[in-house]
Amino acid sequence: MKRPLLALVGALFTTLAAAQPAIIFELGGKNDKSFGQAAWEGAERWKKATGKPYLEFEIANAAQREQAARRFAEKGANPVVGVGFPQASSIEAVARDFPATRFAIVDMVVKLPNVQSFVYREHEGAFLAGLLGALASKTGKLGFVGGQDIPLVRKVLCGYEQGARYANPKVQIVSAMTGTTNAAWTDPARGAELTRTQVAQGVDVVFAAAGTTGLGVLQAAADLNILGIGVDSNQNGLHPGRVLTSLLKRTDVAVEQAFRGVQPGVTALGLKEGGLDLAFDEHNAKLVTPEMRRQVDAAKADIVAGRLSVIDYTAAKACR
């Protein structure tokens, strides 16, 4: 006989101690080699620095989002951190019921006095990824495979397009979204299929902004001997010599900040705050020439200083 879902969730919280921070990972979990892993690394860094434990839960379906947040709050966890925009409604609902508990949400805004909302200027980092991709491309055609077709992913695409055209005004960009539901983030086979279609159109660099779906994109890129661009975590080592770079979205920074003490309100992280960057290491060293790196570093410095403006799709609803 199957146990009720609430009982299954509740069984994982029997050893909770008051005032421990808690983190709720989205579908794909903490071992997704992408968004969730970066968040987990932030929690682990806090643990190493403080010597204190934290609580965690990896949801298996949508119903568990609010159940997990509520159970943590009931047992005295503080703060409770939801990793990913799909958790916004559950964090909001539980935060209203537990006004003395601090909460944080990554990638969405929840306007409550006990919630810190972390958002990112992804378009800034995506600009650098597009610039580097255009510099590396031999065909002048770049690919983009997004996860769920939402404004956040369009924001990344818009920044990518701007950076590519900054490096090469004649560049062509072929883009595709994996789907319209949360399942679009966890479909590597579909990611690989979309990549093969783009390569058939002449693409020789493809950016995977698609969670674990992106693992299929990077695998197909390596198999077809073109370059991939990873996202969120440093994915350069997944296919050494075939991943041009990875756009680091430092969800670890948000989680560590929240664990150290929630500051209610909206916290925006971009290149200036160290919330975004490109990954350069031994795995892509032979792919990036000193001149390519110089151009990326110069553009980054100009964006940070305000000399170079990157359009935010979610604000302008347009991209040129």
C-alpha positions, 0 to 999 in steps of 0.5 A: 500500500502506498504511503500518502505523499505528505507522509513521504515528505514528512519522514525526511524531516524527523531529525530537524533542529531549530534554526538550521538553514534549509534548501529546497532543490528544484526538479533535476536536483543538486547533481544536475551539473548545472543550476542545482549543483551551483546552488548546492556548492554555495550551501556546502561552502557555507557549511565548510566555513561555519562548521554547521549543518544544513537541511536539504530536500530534492523535490520529485514532483510539483506537489512537494514544493509547498509541502517541503517548504511548509514542513521545514518552517513548521520544524523551525528551519531558518532560513528556508531557501527555494532554488528556482522560479517554480518555487515562488508560489510555494515560498510566498504561501508558506512565508505568509503563514510563517512571518517570523521565519526568513525565506529566500527565492532564487530567480523570482521576486516574492514581495513579502517582508520576510523574503529575500528575492535573488534575481540575475542580470543574465543578459550581461553574462550571455552577452559575453558568451555570444561574443566569445561564440562569434569569435570562435565560429568559423561558419558565422552561425551560432546555435541556441537551445533554451529550456522552457520558453519563458521570458527568463530564457528569452532574456538569455537569448537576447543577451547572447544575440547582442554579444554575438553581433557585437563581435560579428555584425553579420553573424546568424543565430539559430535558436530553439526552445525545448518546450513550454512546461517545466519538463523542458529542463529535464529532457537531454534527448530532446536537447540533442535532437535540437542540436543535431538540427541546428548543426545541419543548418551550419551551426558550429557553436551552440549555447545550451541554456536548458538545465539538464536538457543542456547535457544532451546539447553538449553531448551532441555538440561533442559527438558532431565535433562542434563547440558547445557553451555550458551554463550555470555551473562550469561544464567545461570538463564534461567534454574537454576541448569541445566546450568553448566556455560555460556561462556561470550563473552563481546561484551558489552566491545567492544561497551562501548569502541567504544562509549567512542571513536573509536581507528581505527585498530584491537582490540583483546579481550581475557581472559587477557583483560576481553573480555571473561570469565565463569559465576559463580553465585547463579544459578550454585553454586551447580553444580561447586565444589571448586575443579572444580573451582580451576582447571578452575581458574588455567587454566585461569591463565596459559592461561593469563600468556602464560604458556598454549597455546590454538590453534586458529583454524582460524590461524592453520586450525587444532585442536588436 
